[in-house]
Amino acid sequence: MSVGASHNGWSRIATNLDVEIQHGIPVRITSSDSSYTIDERQVTDRIAELTGFNISIQDWVANAPDEQQWSVCVDHSQFERVLLNHALASAALYVDRFHKPIDVTAVDWDLAEFNYDFNRAIERCCIPYSSIDRKDFFDKYVTVMHDESTRLIEQGISPIVEAE
């Protein structure tokens, strides 16, 4: 089973082990067994199979007496894909709010969504903020977002948008 850019929620990847996915991107792993010992190779392979993203598992934290959590970082080489998944989600949000495709007059939307999504993509990939030039990604992001909003309207798709 593979999830798409519109997938949000939890997916079971092993007994007592779940991954949270936002816009098709893995963001954290939790276990309802406080004594669970994570097999990093098996978990990263399963998440790659499920989402298409290669991840590394970061520090764990005891969330509650019976729960532990690990943060994840998506591989740096997949930064653009993470950013474009966010562009698809931003297009769906626009269509949900305004019931029309994004056009050239939506410059405030373009810039605000790009800045927000760029920062989230940087965080998802655990990349230092100053190491990537935003200008290198803006045009492709906006094109993908506009094209997706047009596709949604033309195909009569009313996307399901979850609050974040």
Secondary structure, DSSP 8 states (H G I E B T S, - for coil): ----TT--EEEEEETTEEEEEETTEEEEEEES-TT----HHHHHHHHHHHHS--EEEEEEEEEETTEEEEEEEE-GGGHHHHHHHHHHHHHHHHHHHHSS---TT-HHHHHHHHHHHHHHHHHHTT--GGGS-THHHHHHHHHHHHHHHHHHHHTT--------
